Amino acid sequence: MTLSTGSRTKERILVVDDEQNARVALRQILGEEGFEIAEAADGEEALALLPGFAPAAVLADVRMPRMDGITLLKRAREQGSDAVFVMMTAFASVEAAVEAMRAGAENYLVKPLDVNAVLVVLDKALEKLRLQRDTQNLRERVRERFRFHSIVGDAPELQAVFDVVKRAAPTKATVLILGESGTGKELVAQALHEESPRAEKPFIKVNCAALSETLLESELFGHEKGAFTGAIGLKEGRFELADGGTLFLDEIGDIPPSLQIKLLRVLQQKEFERVGGTKTIKVDVRLLAATNRDLADLVKTGRFREDLYYRLNVVAVTLPPLRSRKGDVPSLVSHFIDLYSKAYGKEIKGLAPGTLNALLSHDWPGNVRELENVVERAVVLCKSTELTAEDLPPSLRGPRPRERAPGALIPGATLYEIEREAILRTLEMVGGSTSRAAEILGISVRKIQYRLKEYAAGAPEPGGDRGDGDAGLDGDEPDGR
């Protein structure tokens, strides 16, 4: 193998031809264009070079001894190479070209090669490869954004939700997601879709509370031209658009009674008619629904169909409010600091002393969404590398903690007070990461979670003689180690 690097670094090209003169000519032409070139005399030699050289494109002769170009292409794909293949042949036959294209070649060139044709074909092939890789990278970033490990929280209540969701995701079961506004119901719905066999199909969402009855019916089921005033053409509904994928109906408790029967029919029979139409349309859609309302209570009062309720409630998950899992606040804050620091081009390392106290003291009626908005605001207003209480909304600041010199807390303090100081100061130092704080302090994440709940609730210090170490950092409650 010989390598040639031009004045500009561009994609790597592997030239495979049993004719040395042809390889030399291509090396010179492509090297002058700035490509990095590797050569192989046949398919077997090229196959051995592929993993290490990782070319963007392969120029391969169709007819070669030991292993021909088409066999090389097939074997390369089996190895996982995504390089684009351009085949070269001295036999300008339609059969050779068709065989190469069927095997997965991007294009082919006829010998003797025309320099301009080589460069044009390569440029087009490489541009297509770049677009494919960009699309794949974007898809992976989207998938990563909605995977379970991106839903931040270690609280047992949240882990129980994850367990149900992970088991339900691969199935076709309808899932009802319950919880207060801002708890992340849409994020869970997206995760259910992304972890299902329908992940590559559409994920369509509709907020049922945001539309009037007429508009919601048209939005869900579509309409025919002239079905109502303003219906100037045929419109496909969300059920049609989600065919093969997932439809997420947010605020399902606000759907009008007149539409509930039509929705029930779709769930049971997988068919419906557009508004103003008579043609029955069949679809394969997995339905996910969410609400912050008590559907069982709505059933009792006659505002929600009982049969629809049970059809939606095949699998139910209830997201806990943030006030019941205050132990997740440091991890969530750390996550949002990282997210918005990057978004606004800032370098914020964590929380200044006292900031975490202020965040833990708030009840978060708006749940995770409210916390996210508060952290985003703080990042925008922050003038240093740490978020301070002054960066928070006035309603969250509260009384400022008294600053203490190192060691000033210890004389006369109880072990409980010392432990509290150690946990909160360590969390502030590591930007709210409970796992990093637990590692530094030599205790479990669960122990920190438990203590943070106590601090947030304003629980009094346990009574009795604390000199036995029960409240210390090596205590056993709960899961101390």
QUIURMO-V854807 format. One record per pair of residues at least 12 apart in sequence whose ideal C-beta (glycine too) atoms are under 8 Angstrom apart, sorted by sequence separation. I is the first residue (numbers start at 1). J is the second residue. D is the distance in Angstrom with one decimal. If there is no record, write none. Layout:
# QUIURMO-V854807
I:J:D  I:J:D
This chain:
# QUIURMO-V854807
15:27:6.5  27:39:6.4  46:58:7.1  60:72:5.7  73:85:4.9  96:108:7.5  109:121:6.2  177:189:6.1  222:234:7.5  223:235:5.3  270:282:5.8  271:283:7.3  359:371:7.7  375:387:7.6  379:391:8.0  409:421:5.3  60:73:7.0  87:100:4.2  190:203:6.5  206:219:6.0  218:231:7.7  222:235:5.0  270:283:5.9  296:309:7.2  337:350:6.9  378:391:3.9  46:60:7.0  58:72:7.7  73:87:7.7  107:121:5.0  148:162:5.6  175:189:7.8  206:220:6.6  214:228:6.8  222:236:4.8  223:237:7.7  270:284:6.6  295:309:5.4  377:391:7.6  378:392:5.8  423:437:6.9  426:440:5.6  434:448:5.0  15:30:7.5  38:53:4.9  58:73:7.8  85:100:7.8  222:237:3.3  270:285:7.5  359:374:7.8  377:392:7.9  426:441:5.8  434:449:6.7  23:39:4.8  69:85:7.8  189:205:7.4  221:237:4.3  334:350:7.3  377:393:6.9  13:30:5.5  38:55:6.8  43:60:7.4  70:87:7.4  107:124:7.4  148:165:7.2  175:192:6.0  218:235:6.7  220:237:5.2  222:239:7.7  266:283:7.5  295:312:7.7  23:41:7.7  58:76:7.2  69:87:5.4  87:105:4.8  92:110:4.6  107:125:6.1  148:166:6.7  219:237:6.4  220:238:5.4  221:239:6.2  222:240:5.9  295:313:7.5  333:351:7.0  374:392:6.4  423:441:6.9  69:88:7.6  85:104:6.7  86:105:6.7  89:108:6.5  106:125:4.4  186:205:7.0  218:237:7.0  219:238:6.0  220:239:6.1  266:285:7.6  374:393:6.4  422:441:6.4  47:67:7.1  85:105:4.6  86:106:5.9  87:107:7.7  88:108:7.1  89:109:7.7  90:110:7.6  267:287:6.3  20:41:7.6  43:64:5.9  46:67:8.0  85:106:6.1  86:107:5.1  87:108:4.3  88:109:5.0  89:110:6.4  90:111:4.1  266:287:8.0  427:448:7.6  13:35:4.8  15:37:6.2  42:64:4.8  44:66:5.0  84:106:4.5  86:108:6.6  87:109:7.3  88:110:7.8  89:111:6.5  90:112:8.0  106:128:6.9  169:191:7.3  374:396:6.7  4:27:5.3  10:33:7.2  12:35:7.1  13:36:7.1  14:37:7.9  15:38:7.2  16:39:7.7  18:41:5.5  41:64:7.9  42:65:5.8  43:66:6.4  44:67:4.7  86:109:6.3  88:111:5.9  165:188:6.1  169:192:5.0  289:312:5.2  333:356:7.6  4:28:7.7  10:34:4.6  11:35:6.3  12:36:4.6  13:37:5.5  14:38:5.0  15:39:5.1  16:40:4.7  17:41:7.5  18:42:5.7  42:66:4.6  43:67:2.8  168:192:6.8  2:27:7.0  6:31:5.1  9:34:6.7  10:35:5.1  11:36:7.5  12:37:7.7  13:38:7.5  14:39:7.7  15:40:7.4  16:41:7.8  42:67:5.8  43:68:6.1  47:72:6.2  58:83:5.1  60:85:6.2  62:87:5.3  88:113:6.9  170:195:7.1  171:196:7.9  287:312:7.5  423:448:6.0  4:30:7.9  5:31:7.2  6:32:6.0  8:34:3.3  10:36:7.3  12:38:6.9  14:40:6.6  16:42:7.1  43:69:6.6  46:72:5.7  50:76:5.8  57:83:5.8  58:84:7.4  60:86:7.5  61:87:7.6  62:88:6.8  63:89:6.9  165:191:6.4  169:195:3.9  170:196:6.0  330:356:6.4  333:359:6.3  4:31:3.7  6:33:6.4  7:34:6.2  9:36:7.0  16:43:6.6  54:81:7.8  56:83:6.0  57:84:4.8  58:85:5.0  59:86:5.3  60:87:5.8  61:88:4.9  62:89:4.2  63:90:7.4  73:100:7.6  77:104:6.2  161:188:7.3  165:192:6.0  169:196:5.0  170:197:6.6  239:266:6.3  329:356:7.8  450:477:6.8  6:34:3.8  43:71:5.9  47:75:5.5  51:79:6.9  55:83:5.0  56:84:7.0  57:85:7.5  58:86:7.2  60:88:6.7  61:89:7.0  63:91:7.2  423:451:5.7  447:475:7.4  450:478:5.3  6:35:6.6  16:45:7.8  43:72:3.6  47:76:6.8  50:79:6.2  54:83:7.8  57:86:6.5  59:88:6.2  62:91:7.4  70:99:6.2  74:103:6.0  166:195:7.0  423:452:7.5  6:36:7.9  16:46:4.3  70:100:6.0  73:103:5.1  74:104:7.6  165:195:7.8  329:359:5.7  443:473:5.5  447:477:7.6  5:36:5.3  50:81:5.3  69:100:7.4  73:104:5.8  329:360:5.9  348:379:6.1  355:386:7.7  358:389:5.0  420:451:7.3  424:455:7.3  442:473:6.7  443:474:7.5  447:478:7.1  4:36:7.3  14:46:6.1  43:75:7.5  47:79:7.4  73:105:6.2  206:238:5.4  352:384:7.7  355:387:5.5  419:451:7.3  441:473:5.8  442:474:7.7  446:478:6.0  447:479:6.5  3:36:6.7  4:37:4.7  26:59:6.5  50:83:7.4  70:103:4.9  151:184:6.5  239:272:6.5  346:379:6.2  355:388:5.8  359:392:7.5  362:395:8.0  446:479:4.1  447:480:5.2  3:37:6.4  62:96:5.6  204:238:5.0  326:360:5.9  348:382:5.9  352:386:4.1  354:388:7.5  355:389:5.3  358:392:5.9  362:396:5.3  447:481:8.0  2:37:7.7  3:38:6.1  14:49:6.4  70:105:7.8  86:121:5.8  329:364:8.0  336:371:7.1  340:375:6.5  344:379:5.9  351:386:6.1  352:387:6.5  354:389:5.3  361:396:7.8  420:455:6.4  444:479:5.2  2:38:7.7  14:50:7.3  86:122:6.7  151:187:5.9  332:368:6.4  336:372:5.3  340:376:4.9  344:380:6.3  346:382:6.8  349:385:5.0  350:386:5.9  351:387:5.3  352:388:4.3  355:391:7.8  444:480:6.4  1:38:5.4  2:39:5.6  151:188:7.0  204:241:5.3  237:274:6.7  252:289:4.0  254:291:7.8  348:385:5.9  349:386:6.1  350:387:7.4  352:389:7.5  355:392:7.2  359:396:7.0  361:398:5.8  443:480:6.5  444:481:5.8  1:39:5.8  62:100:6.4  204:242:4.1  247:285:5.1  249:287:6.8  252:290:6.5  253:291:4.0  333:371:7.1  337:375:6.1  341:379:6.0  347:385:5.9  348:386:6.8  358:396:5.3  443:481:7.0  1:40:6.8  14:53:6.2  22:61:7.5  86:125:5.9  202:241:6.1  203:242:7.7  216:255:7.1  220:259:7.3  235:274:7.8  246:285:7.2  247:286:7.3  249:288:7.3  250:289:7.8  251:290:7.1  252:291:5.0  253:292:7.6  254:293:7.6  332:371:5.8  336:375:3.9  340:379:4.2  348:387:6.4  358:397:5.8  151:191:6.5  202:242:5.2  216:256:7.2  234:274:7.7  243:283:4.6  244:284:5.7  245:285:7.0  246:286:4.8  247:287:5.5  248:288:4.6  249:289:4.7  250:290:5.1  251:291:5.9  253:293:3.6  323:363:5.0  332:372:7.8  336:376:6.8  340:380:7.7  358:398:5.5  12:53:6.1  14:55:4.0  84:125:4.3  146:187:6.9  201:242:7.9  202:243:7.8  204:245:6.8  206:247:7.3  208:249:5.7  209:250:7.7  210:251:7.8  217:258:8.0  221:262:6.9  240:281:6.5  242:283:7.5  243:284:6.1  244:285:7.7  245:286:7.3  246:287:7.7  247:288:7.2  248:289:7.5  249:290:7.3  250:291:7.9  251:292:7.4  264:305:6.6  267:308:7.7  323:364:5.6  357:398:7.8  12:54:6.7  13:55:5.8  16:58:6.4  17:59:7.7  19:61:7.5  84:126:6.8  202:244:7.2  203:245:5.9  204:246:7.2  205:247:7.6  206:248:7.3  208:250:6.6  209:251:3.9  217:259:5.7  239:281:7.9  243:285:6.2  246:288:6.1  248:290:7.2  251:293:7.9  253:295:5.8  322:364:4.3  323:365:7.9  329:371:7.0  333:375:5.8  337:379:6.5  12:55:4.4  13:56:7.0  14:57:7.4  16:59:6.8  17:60:7.5  18:61:6.6  148:191:5.7  201:244:4.4  202:245:3.8  203:246:5.1  204:247:5.1  205:248:4.2  206:249:5.6  207:250:4.8  208:251:4.8  213:256:4.5  216:259:6.4  220:263:7.5  240:283:6.4  242:285:4.9  252:295:7.7  264:307:6.1  268:311:6.9  321:364:7.5  336:379:7.9  1:45:8.0  11:55:7.5  12:56:5.6  13:57:5.2  14:58:4.7  15:59:5.0  16:60:4.1  17:61:4.4  84:128:6.9  146:190:4.3  147:191:6.7  201:245:3.3  202:246:7.4  204:248:7.0  205:249:7.8  206:250:6.9  207:251:5.8  208:252:5.8  231:275:7.8  239:283:5.3  260:304:7.0  261:305:7.0  264:308:4.7  267:311:5.0  357:401:5.8  417:461:7.2  11:56:3.6  12:57:7.9  13:58:7.5  14:59:7.2  16:61:6.4  84:129:5.0  146:191:5.2  201:246:7.3  203:248:6.9  205:250:6.3  209:254:4.0  213:258:6.6  217:262:7.4  231:276:6.9  253:298:6.1  260:305:4.7  263:308:6.5  267:312:7.6  322:367:4.5  416:461:4.7  11:57:6.5  13:59:6.5  14:60:8.0  18:64:4.7  62:108:7.9  83:129:7.8  198:244:6.8  208:254:5.1  213:259:6.8  239:285:5.7  257:303:7.2  321:367:5.6  322:368:5.7  354:400:6.0  416:462:6.5  17:64:7.2  18:65:6.0  82:129:7.3  146:193:7.9  147:194:6.5  148:195:7.2  198:245:5.0  208:255:4.8  227:274:7.4  228:275:7.1  257:304:7.9  261:308:7.9  264:311:6.1  354:401:4.3  414:461:6.4  1:49:6.3  16:64:7.2  146:194:4.8  147:195:7.3  198:246:5.6  227:275:4.7  228:276:6.9  257:305:7.3  260:308:5.1  322:370:7.9  353:401:6.9  227:276:2.6  322:371:6.5  59:109:7.8  82:132:7.6  196:246:7.1  224:274:5.3  226:276:6.7  227:277:7.3  337:387:6.9  353:403:7.1  416:466:5.6  82:133:7.6  143:194:5.5  221:272:5.3  223:274:5.4  224:275:6.9  225:276:8.0  253:304:6.7  415:466:4.9  422:473:6.7  193:245:7.3  221:273:7.3  222:274:4.2  223:275:3.9  224:276:4.2  414:466:5.2  415:467:7.1  419:471:5.9  16:69:6.7  193:246:4.3  221:274:5.7  222:275:6.9  223:276:5.5  224:277:4.3  419:472:6.0  192:246:7.3  221:275:6.0  223:277:7.4  415:469:6.8  418:472:8.0  419:473:5.8  193:248:7.6  222:277:8.0  416:471:4.3  16:72:6.6  143:199:7.3  415:471:5.3  189:246:7.8  218:275:5.4  414:471:7.6  415:472:4.9  190:248:7.8  217:275:5.7  59:118:7.8  189:248:4.5  252:312:6.8  189:250:7.9  186:248:7.0  59:122:7.8  186:250:6.4  57:122:6.1  185:250:7.1  22:88:7.9  357:424:6.5  57:125:5.8  356:424:5.8  14:83:7.3  57:126:5.9  56:126:5.8  17:88:6.9  356:427:5.6  57:129:7.3  353:425:6.7  356:428:5.2  56:129:6.0  355:428:6.7  354:428:8.0  353:428:5.6  176:252:7.7  351:427:7.6  352:428:6.9  356:432:6.7  351:428:4.6  350:428:6.5  350:429:7.0  350:430:6.6  351:431:6.4  350:431:2.9  351:432:6.1  349:431:6.1  350:432:6.5  29:115:5.8  33:119:6.7  26:113:7.6  25:113:7.8  30:118:7.9  198:286:6.2  22:111:7.6  29:118:6.8  29:119:7.9  196:286:7.2  22:113:7.8  26:118:7.5  30:122:7.8  360:452:6.4  174:267:6.9  193:286:7.9  337:431:6.3  193:288:7.4  337:432:7.3  360:455:5.9  361:456:6.8  192:288:5.9  334:430:7.9  360:456:4.5  330:427:5.0  334:431:4.8  333:431:7.8  334:432:3.8  357:455:8.0  189:288:4.7  333:432:4.3  334:433:4.9  332:432:7.8  189:290:6.4  331:432:6.4  330:432:3.6  331:433:6.5  329:432:7.6  330:433:6.9  331:434:5.3  186:290:7.0  330:434:5.4  331:435:7.7  185:290:4.1  185:292:7.9  327:434:7.1  330:437:7.5  13:122:7.3  177:288:6.8  179:290:7.7  181:292:5.1  174:286:7.4  177:289:7.0  178:290:7.3  180:292:5.4  174:287:5.0  175:288:5.1  176:289:5.3  177:290:4.1  178:291:6.5  179:292:6.5  172:286:5.6  174:288:7.1  175:289:7.5  176:290:7.4  177:291:7.9  178:292:7.7  11:126:5.6  174:289:7.2  176:291:7.7  178:295:8.0  176:295:7.6  327:448:6.8  328:449:7.4  327:449:3.1  330:452:7.1  327:450:6.9  329:452:7.0  325:449:8.0  327:451:7.9  327:452:4.3  326:452:5.5  327:453:5.4  326:453:5.2  329:456:7.6  325:453:7.9  188:317:6.9  326:455:8.0  326:456:3.8  188:319:6.7  326:457:7.6  323:456:8.0  185:319:6.1  184:319:6.0  176:312:5.0  183:319:4.0  174:311:6.8  176:313:4.9  183:320:7.2  174:312:5.7  176:314:7.6  178:316:6.3  183:321:6.2  174:313:7.9  175:314:7.2  176:315:7.1  177:316:7.9  178:317:6.9  179:318:5.8  180:319:7.7  183:322:7.3  174:314:4.6  175:315:4.7  176:316:4.6  177:317:5.6  178:318:4.4  179:319:3.3  182:322:7.9  173:314:4.8  174:315:7.1  175:316:7.5  176:317:7.6  178:319:7.0  179:320:7.4  180:321:5.1  173:315:5.0  175:317:6.7  177:319:6.9  179:321:7.3  168:315:4.7  168:317:7.9  164:315:6.8  165:317:6.1  164:317:5.1  161:317:5.1  161:318:7.3  161:319:6.1  161:320:7.6  158:319:7.6  158:320:6.3  157:320:4.1  155:320:6.9  157:324:6.5  158:325:6.2  157:325:5.8  155:324:7.9  155:325:3.6  158:328:7.0  153:325:6.5  155:327:5.8  154:327:7.1  155:328:5.1  154:328:6.3  153:328:4.3  152:328:6.8  154:331:6.6  153:331:6.8  152:331:5.4  153:332:7.2  152:332:5.2  152:335:4.7  184:367:7.8  182:366:4.7  183:367:4.8  184:368:5.5  181:366:7.1  182:367:3.5  183:368:6.2  184:369:7.9  181:367:6.9  182:368:5.8  180:367:5.8  182:369:3.4  181:369:7.3  182:370:5.9  154:434:6.5  154:445:5.6  154:446:7.8  155:449:6.4  154:449:6.2
